[in-house]
Amino acid sequence: MFRALTVRNYRLYFMGQGISVIGTWIQRTTMGWFVYRLTGSVFMLGLVSFLSMIPSVFISPFAGTWADKWNRHKLIIGTQTAFFIQTSLLATGALTGFINADRLWPIVALSLFQGVIEGIDAPVRQSFLIDLVKIRSMIPNAVAMNSAMFNGARLVGPAVAGFLIVAVGEGFCFAINAISYIAVIVMLIMMNITYTPYVDTGESTFKKIKDGWRYSWGQFPIRFLISNIAIYTLFGMSYTTLLPVFAKDILHGDSRTMGMMMSFAGIGALIGALYLASRTTIENMANRMLLLGILVSVTLIGLSFSTLLPLSLFLMVIIGFGMMMQMSSTNTLIQSVVEDKMRGRVLSLYTMAFGSVTPFGSILTGTLSSRIGVQYTLAICAAVCLIWSLSGLRTLPKMNRSIFRMLIHANNREIYRPRDISISMKPEQISESI
C-alpha cells in the first residue's frame, strides 16, 4: 500500500504536501464561510469560486506544453512560492480589516491571482509524479497515495478550521495556510531530480497544444475520462459551494457544522484512497468508476433533502468516497495509458476539466440556488450525473479494450495484469500441444 513512499523524492514530496494541504483545506473551509458571513449571498460564494479557477481555462494548455519541455521541478518551486505570497496577502487583508463587507475587491483580485497560479501549477504538478517515482508501474500507487494524503488533510483541515474560525477568526486561518507553504518549498529544494536535456523541435507552442488536443480526442479512453471528470466537476463537485448554506440554513448550524460535513466527506475519501493504494493493477478500474458514479449521484439526491445532521454526515462519507474514486481513478487511468511525450499536454486537459469547469459549476449552482433554492439545485445536478453514469455503462466493453491497447502501445502492460489461468494437462497432452 505504501510502496511509493520507499522512493526518497516522493517521500519528501509527500511530507511537504501533507503539511501544506492541511493548510489549504483550512483556507478552503474558511474562505466559503468568510465570504458568506460578509455578504450573505449564495451568488457571491459562486462568484469567488468562479474567479479563483477561471484563469485555468486560458493558462492550463500553455502550462501543459511547458511541463513537457521545461524543468518541472523548478516550475513547482516557483508556483508554490507564488501561492505563499498570495495567501500571505489574503491573511494580511483579513487580519487588518482591510477586507470587509464594504471592500470586497481584494478578495476578487486575490482569487484571480490564485487562479492564475493554479492554472500553471496543476498540470505541472500532475506531470511531476512520474519524475518522483520514475517507474511507470508505480504511478497508480503514487496517485492513490497522493489522494490519501490530500483526503487525510481534508479530514483534519475543515474540522480545525471550523473551531479556529470561532476561536481566533478567519485571518489567522489564512495565515496558517501561508505558513504551511514553507514546508513544501523546503522539501522541494531538498529533492535531487535530473532531467534529460530538452531537444527543441522548432514547433510553435500553439502547434504543440493542438497536437495534444488531437491526441486526446483521438484516444477513446482519454476522451471519455476527460468528459466524465468534466460532468462530475460541473454538476457533482459543485455541492461544496453550497455547503455553507446547507450548514447554516438547512441544518441550522454554524462554521463547525460545515467543518464536520467536510471532514466526514474526507473520511470517505480517505477510505477510497487507501483502497486504491492497496491495488496493484488498474484492472476493472473503469467499471468501478462508473458504478460508484451511480452510487454517489443517488447519495447526493438524498443529501439535498436531508434535514438531519447525523443522516447528512453519513451521506457525506459516501459522497466523499465516491467523488474521490471518480477523480483518482480518472487520474490514474490517464497517467497509465498516456505516452510520455504527451503527458503534460493531456494532463493539462485533465486539470482543465477538473479545475476550469469548477467555476462554471459554482456560477451555475449559485445562480440556480438563488432562484429555486439549494435543495432542488443539488438534486437536479445529481440527477444529471446519474444519467451520465448510467449511459456510460454501455461503453465499458469498448473502454476496457481500448485501455489495454493503449497500455500495450505505451509498453506499460505490467500495470494491467489479467488473472492467471491454470490449466491441468497430462504429460502426454503437453507433449502433443508442443
C-alpha positions as CSV (number, residue, x, y, z in Angstrom):
1,M,0.0,0.0,0.0
2,F,2.8,2.4,0.8
3,R,5.4,1.3,-1.8
4,A,5.7,4.8,-3.4
5,L,7.0,6.1,-0.1
6,T,10.1,3.9,-0.5
7,V,11.3,6.5,-3.1
8,R,13.1,9.3,-1.4
9,N,11.9,12.1,-3.7
10,Y,8.3,11.0,-3.4
11,R,8.7,10.7,0.4
12,L,9.9,14.3,0.6
13,Y,7.1,15.5,-1.6
14,F,4.5,13.5,0.4
15,M,5.7,15.1,3.7
16,G,5.8,18.6,2.4
17,Q,2.5,18.4,0.6
18,G,0.9,16.7,3.6
19,I,1.6,19.8,5.8
20,S,0.7,22.2,3.0
21,V,-2.6,20.6,2.1
22,I,-3.9,20.7,5.6
23,G,-3.4,24.5,5.4
24,T,-5.1,24.5,2.0
25,W,-8.2,22.8,3.4
26,I,-8.3,25.2,6.4
27,Q,-8.3,28.1,3.9
28,R,-10.9,26.5,1.6
29,T,-13.3,25.9,4.5
30,T,-12.6,29.4,5.9
31,M,-13.0,31.2,2.6
32,G,-16.5,29.9,2.0
33,W,-17.6,30.9,5.5
34,F,-15.8,34.3,5.3
35,V,-17.4,35.3,2.0
36,Y,-20.9,34.1,3.2
37,R,-20.5,35.9,6.5
38,L,-19.5,39.2,4.8
39,T,-22.1,39.1,2.1
40,G,-24.9,36.6,3.0
41,S,-25.0,35.9,-0.8
42,V,-25.0,32.4,-2.3
43,F,-24.2,34.1,-5.7
44,M,-21.1,35.7,-4.2
45,L,-20.0,32.3,-3.0
46,G,-20.2,31.0,-6.5
47,L,-18.6,34.1,-8.0
48,V,-15.5,33.9,-5.8
49,S,-15.0,30.2,-6.6
50,F,-15.5,31.1,-10.3
51,L,-12.9,33.8,-10.2
52,S,-10.3,31.6,-8.4
53,M,-10.5,29.0,-11.2
54,I,-11.5,30.6,-14.5
55,P,-7.9,31.6,-15.4
56,S,-7.1,27.9,-15.8
57,V,-9.2,27.8,-18.9
58,F,-6.7,30.0,-20.7
59,I,-3.5,29.1,-18.9
60,S,-3.5,25.3,-18.5
61,P,-3.0,24.5,-22.2
62,F,0.2,26.5,-22.2
63,A,1.3,25.1,-18.8
64,G,0.9,21.6,-20.2
65,T,3.2,22.4,-23.0
66,W,5.7,24.0,-20.6
67,A,5.5,20.8,-18.5
68,D,6.6,18.7,-21.5
69,K,9.7,20.7,-22.2
70,W,10.8,22.7,-19.1
71,N,12.2,21.6,-15.8
72,R,9.1,20.7,-13.8
73,H,11.0,20.7,-10.5
74,K,11.8,24.4,-10.8
75,L,8.4,25.2,-12.1
76,I,6.8,23.6,-9.0
77,I,9.1,25.5,-6.6
78,G,8.0,28.7,-8.4
79,T,4.3,28.1,-8.2
80,Q,4.4,27.1,-4.5
81,T,6.3,30.3,-3.7
82,A,3.6,32.3,-5.6
83,F,0.9,30.5,-3.5
84,F,2.8,31.6,-0.4
85,I,2.7,35.2,-1.5
86,Q,-1.0,35.2,-2.5
87,T,-2.1,33.6,0.8
88,S,0.0,35.9,2.9
89,L,-1.7,38.9,1.2
90,L,-5.1,37.4,1.9
91,A,-4.2,36.8,5.6
92,T,-2.9,40.3,6.0
93,G,-6.1,41.8,4.5
94,A,-8.3,39.8,6.7
95,L,-6.3,40.3,9.9
96,T,-6.1,44.1,9.5
97,G,-9.7,44.5,8.5
98,F,-8.8,45.8,5.0
99,I,-11.1,43.2,3.6
100,N,-14.6,43.8,4.9
101,A,-18.2,43.9,3.7
102,D,-17.7,47.3,2.2
103,R,-14.4,46.4,0.5
104,L,-14.6,43.1,-1.3
105,W,-12.4,43.9,-4.3
106,P,-9.2,42.4,-2.6
107,I,-11.0,39.0,-2.4
108,V,-11.8,39.3,-6.1
109,A,-8.3,40.3,-7.1
110,L,-6.6,37.6,-4.9
111,S,-9.0,34.9,-6.2
112,L,-8.0,35.8,-9.7
113,F,-4.3,35.7,-8.7
114,Q,-4.8,32.3,-7.2
115,G,-6.5,31.1,-10.4
116,V,-3.5,32.1,-12.5
117,I,-1.1,30.3,-10.2
118,E,-3.3,27.2,-10.1
119,G,-3.6,27.2,-13.9
120,I,0.2,26.8,-14.1
121,D,0.7,24.6,-11.1
122,A,-1.9,21.9,-11.6
123,P,-0.8,20.3,-14.9
124,V,2.9,20.6,-14.0
125,R,2.2,19.0,-10.6
126,Q,0.3,16.1,-12.1
127,S,3.1,15.5,-14.6
128,F,5.7,15.7,-11.8
129,L,4.6,12.4,-10.2
130,I,6.4,10.4,-12.8
131,D,9.6,12.4,-12.1
132,L,9.3,11.4,-8.4
133,V,8.8,7.7,-8.7
134,K,10.5,7.1,-12.2
135,I,8.8,3.6,-12.5
136,R,5.6,3.7,-14.6
137,S,4.1,0.7,-12.9
138,M,4.3,2.7,-9.6
139,I,2.1,5.5,-10.9
140,P,-1.2,4.1,-9.6
141,N,0.2,3.8,-6.1
142,A,1.7,7.3,-6.3
143,V,-1.6,8.8,-7.4
144,A,-3.5,6.9,-4.8
145,M,-1.1,7.9,-2.0
146,N,-1.3,11.5,-3.2
147,S,-5.1,11.2,-2.9
148,A,-4.8,9.6,0.5
149,M,-2.6,12.5,1.7
150,F,-5.0,15.0,0.2
151,N,-8.0,13.5,1.8
152,G,-6.3,12.8,5.1
153,A,-5.7,16.5,5.2
154,R,-9.3,17.0,4.2
155,L,-10.3,15.1,7.3
156,V,-8.2,17.3,9.6
157,G,-8.3,20.7,7.9
158,P,-12.0,21.6,7.8
159,A,-12.6,20.4,11.4
160,V,-9.7,22.5,12.6
161,A,-10.9,25.5,10.5
162,G,-14.4,25.2,12.0
163,F,-13.1,25.7,15.5
164,L,-10.4,28.2,14.6
165,I,-12.9,30.5,12.9
166,V,-14.9,30.7,16.1
167,A,-11.9,30.9,18.4
168,V,-9.5,33.3,16.5
169,G,-11.2,34.4,13.3
170,E,-10.7,33.9,9.6
171,G,-7.5,35.9,9.3
172,F,-5.5,33.5,11.4
173,C,-6.8,30.6,9.4
174,F,-5.4,32.2,6.2
175,A,-2.1,32.9,8.0
176,I,-1.8,29.2,8.9
177,N,-2.1,28.2,5.3
178,A,0.6,30.8,4.3
179,I,3.0,29.3,6.8
180,S,2.2,25.7,5.6
181,Y,3.6,26.5,2.1
182,I,7.1,26.9,3.7
183,A,7.2,23.2,4.4
184,V,6.6,22.1,0.8
185,I,9.0,24.6,-0.6
186,V,11.8,23.3,1.7
187,M,11.1,19.7,0.8
188,L,11.1,20.5,-2.9
189,I,14.5,22.2,-2.6
190,M,15.9,19.1,-0.8
191,M,15.0,16.8,-3.8
192,N,17.6,15.6,-6.3
193,I,15.9,15.3,-9.7
194,T,17.7,15.3,-13.1
195,Y,16.2,15.8,-16.5
196,T,17.3,14.8,-20.0
197,P,18.1,17.9,-21.9
198,Y,15.2,19.1,-23.9
199,V,15.6,18.9,-27.7
200,D,13.8,21.8,-29.4
201,T,11.9,20.6,-32.4
202,G,11.2,24.1,-33.6
203,E,7.4,23.6,-33.3
204,S,5.4,26.5,-32.0
205,T,3.6,26.3,-28.7
206,F,0.2,26.6,-30.4
207,K,1.1,23.6,-32.6
208,K,2.1,21.6,-29.6
209,I,-1.2,22.4,-27.8
210,K,-3.1,21.5,-31.0
211,D,-1.2,18.1,-31.2
212,G,-2.1,17.4,-27.6
213,W,-5.8,18.1,-28.1
214,R,-5.8,16.0,-31.3
215,Y,-4.1,13.1,-29.5
216,S,-6.5,13.3,-26.5
217,W,-9.6,13.4,-28.8
218,G,-8.4,10.6,-30.9
219,Q,-8.0,8.1,-28.0
220,F,-11.4,6.9,-26.8
221,P,-10.4,6.2,-23.2
222,I,-8.9,9.7,-22.7
223,R,-11.8,11.4,-24.4
224,F,-14.3,9.6,-22.2
225,L,-12.4,10.0,-19.0
226,I,-11.9,13.8,-19.5
227,S,-15.6,14.1,-20.4
228,N,-16.5,12.1,-17.3
229,I,-14.5,14.3,-15.0
230,A,-15.9,17.4,-16.6
231,I,-19.5,16.3,-15.9
232,Y,-18.9,15.4,-12.3
233,T,-16.9,18.5,-11.7
234,L,-19.6,20.7,-13.3
235,F,-22.6,19.1,-11.6
236,G,-21.4,16.9,-8.8
237,M,-18.5,18.6,-7.1
238,S,-20.4,21.9,-7.1
239,Y,-22.1,20.7,-3.9
240,T,-19.1,22.0,-2.0
241,T,-20.1,25.6,-3.0
242,L,-23.5,25.0,-1.3
243,L,-22.2,23.5,2.0
244,P,-22.1,26.8,3.9
245,V,-25.8,27.3,3.0
246,F,-26.7,23.7,4.0
247,A,-24.8,24.0,7.3
248,K,-26.3,27.4,8.3
249,D,-29.8,27.5,6.7
250,I,-30.9,23.8,6.3
251,L,-29.2,22.2,9.3
252,H,-29.3,25.3,11.4
253,G,-25.6,25.1,12.4
254,D,-22.5,27.2,12.3
255,S,-19.0,27.0,10.9
256,R,-18.3,23.9,13.0
257,T,-21.2,22.2,11.3
258,M,-19.7,22.9,7.9
259,G,-16.3,21.7,9.1
260,M,-17.8,18.5,10.3
261,M,-19.6,17.9,7.0
262,M,-16.4,18.4,5.0
263,S,-14.4,16.2,7.5
264,F,-16.9,13.3,7.1
265,A,-16.5,13.6,3.4
266,G,-12.8,13.4,4.0
267,I,-13.3,10.2,5.9
268,G,-15.0,8.6,2.9
269,A,-12.4,10.0,0.5
270,L,-9.5,8.7,2.7
271,I,-11.0,5.2,2.8
272,G,-11.3,5.2,-1.0
273,A,-7.7,6.5,-1.5
274,L,-6.3,3.7,0.8
275,Y,-8.3,1.1,-1.1
276,L,-6.8,2.4,-4.4
277,A,-3.4,2.4,-2.9
278,S,-3.8,-1.3,-1.9
279,R,-4.5,-2.2,-5.6
280,T,-1.6,-3.3,-7.7
281,T,-3.2,-3.1,-11.1
282,I,-5.8,-0.9,-12.9
283,E,-7.9,-4.0,-13.9
284,N,-11.7,-3.2,-13.7
285,M,-10.9,0.3,-12.5
286,A,-13.2,1.8,-15.3
287,N,-16.1,-0.5,-14.2
288,R,-15.8,0.6,-10.5
289,M,-15.6,4.2,-11.5
290,L,-18.9,4.2,-13.3
291,L,-20.7,2.1,-10.7
292,L,-19.5,4.4,-7.9
293,G,-20.7,7.3,-10.0
294,I,-24.2,5.9,-9.9
295,L,-23.9,5.5,-6.1
296,V,-22.6,9.0,-5.4
297,S,-25.3,10.6,-7.6
298,V,-28.1,8.8,-5.7
299,T,-26.5,9.8,-2.4
300,L,-26.3,13.5,-3.5
301,I,-30.0,13.4,-4.1
302,G,-30.5,12.1,-0.6
303,L,-28.3,14.8,0.9
304,S,-30.2,17.5,-0.9
305,F,-33.4,16.7,1.1
306,S,-31.8,15.7,4.4
307,T,-32.6,18.0,7.3
308,L,-31.0,15.8,10.0
309,L,-27.3,16.3,10.8
310,P,-26.5,12.6,11.6
311,L,-28.0,11.5,8.3
312,S,-26.2,14.3,6.4
313,L,-22.9,13.3,7.9
314,F,-23.4,9.6,7.0
315,L,-24.2,10.6,3.4
316,M,-21.2,12.9,3.3
317,V,-19.0,9.8,3.9
318,I,-20.4,8.0,0.9
319,I,-20.2,11.2,-1.2
320,G,-16.5,11.7,-0.2
321,F,-15.7,8.0,-1.1
322,G,-17.5,8.1,-4.4
323,M,-16.2,11.5,-5.6
324,M,-12.6,10.6,-4.6
325,M,-12.9,7.3,-6.6
326,Q,-14.1,9.3,-9.6
327,M,-11.3,11.8,-9.5
328,S,-8.4,9.5,-8.6
329,S,-9.5,6.6,-10.9
330,T,-9.6,9.1,-13.8
331,N,-6.2,10.5,-13.0
332,T,-4.7,7.0,-12.6
333,L,-6.1,5.7,-15.9
334,I,-5.0,8.7,-17.8
335,Q,-1.5,8.7,-16.3
336,S,-1.2,4.9,-17.1
337,V,-2.2,5.0,-20.7
338,V,-0.8,8.3,-22.0
339,E,2.5,8.5,-23.9
340,D,5.3,10.3,-22.0
341,K,5.8,12.8,-24.7
342,M,2.2,13.9,-24.4
343,R,1.8,13.6,-20.7
344,G,1.9,17.3,-19.8
345,R,-0.5,18.3,-22.6
346,V,-3.0,15.6,-21.8
347,L,-2.9,16.3,-18.1
348,S,-3.5,20.0,-18.8
349,L,-6.8,18.9,-20.3
350,Y,-7.5,16.8,-17.2
351,T,-6.8,19.8,-15.0
352,M,-8.9,22.0,-17.2
353,A,-11.8,19.5,-17.0
354,F,-11.4,19.4,-13.2
355,G,-10.3,22.9,-12.3
356,S,-11.6,25.1,-15.1
357,V,-15.1,23.6,-15.2
358,T,-15.5,24.1,-11.4
359,P,-16.0,27.8,-11.6
360,F,-18.8,27.3,-14.1
361,G,-20.4,24.8,-11.7
362,S,-20.1,27.3,-8.9
363,I,-21.8,30.0,-11.0
364,L,-24.4,27.5,-12.1
365,T,-25.3,26.4,-8.6
366,G,-25.1,29.9,-7.2
367,T,-27.4,31.3,-9.8
368,L,-29.8,28.4,-9.8
369,S,-29.9,28.3,-5.9
370,S,-31.0,31.9,-5.8
371,R,-34.0,31.1,-8.0
372,I,-35.2,27.6,-6.8
373,G,-33.3,27.0,-3.6
374,V,-30.2,25.0,-2.7
375,Q,-32.0,21.7,-2.2
376,Y,-33.6,21.5,-5.6
377,T,-30.4,22.8,-7.2
378,L,-28.3,20.0,-5.7
379,A,-31.0,17.3,-6.6
380,I,-31.0,18.5,-10.3
381,C,-27.2,18.5,-10.6
382,A,-27.0,15.0,-9.0
383,A,-29.7,13.7,-11.5
384,V,-27.5,14.9,-14.4
385,C,-24.6,12.9,-13.0
386,L,-26.8,9.9,-12.6
387,I,-28.0,9.9,-16.2
388,W,-24.4,10.3,-17.4
389,S,-23.1,7.3,-15.5
390,L,-26.0,5.1,-16.5
391,S,-25.4,5.9,-20.1
392,G,-21.7,5.3,-19.7
393,L,-22.3,1.6,-18.7
394,R,-22.8,0.6,-22.3
395,T,-19.3,1.9,-23.3
396,L,-17.5,-0.3,-20.8
397,P,-16.5,-3.1,-23.2
398,K,-15.1,-0.7,-25.7
399,M,-13.4,1.3,-22.9
400,N,-11.6,-1.8,-21.4
401,R,-10.4,-3.0,-24.9
402,S,-9.1,0.5,-25.8
403,I,-7.3,0.9,-22.4
404,F,-5.5,-2.4,-22.9
405,R,-4.5,-1.5,-26.5
406,M,-3.0,1.8,-25.3
407,L,-1.1,0.1,-22.5
408,I,0.5,-2.2,-25.0
409,H,1.4,0.7,-27.2
410,A,2.9,2.6,-24.3
411,N,4.8,-0.5,-23.2
412,N,3.1,-0.4,-19.8
413,R,1.4,-3.8,-19.7
414,E,2.6,-4.7,-16.2
415,I,0.1,-2.2,-14.8
416,Y,-2.8,-4.3,-16.1
417,R,-2.1,-8.0,-15.3
418,P,-5.0,-10.3,-16.3
419,R,-5.7,-13.0,-13.8
420,D,-3.6,-16.1,-14.2
421,I,-5.4,-19.1,-15.6
422,S,-4.1,-22.6,-14.6
423,I,-4.8,-25.4,-17.0
424,S,-4.4,-29.0,-15.8
425,M,-2.9,-31.2,-18.5
426,K,-1.4,-34.7,-18.6
427,P,2.3,-35.0,-19.6
428,E,1.4,-36.6,-22.9
429,Q,-1.1,-33.8,-23.7
430,I,1.7,-31.3,-23.0
431,S,4.0,-33.1,-25.5
432,E,1.2,-33.2,-28.1
433,S,0.5,-29.5,-27.7
434,I,4.2,-28.6,-28.1
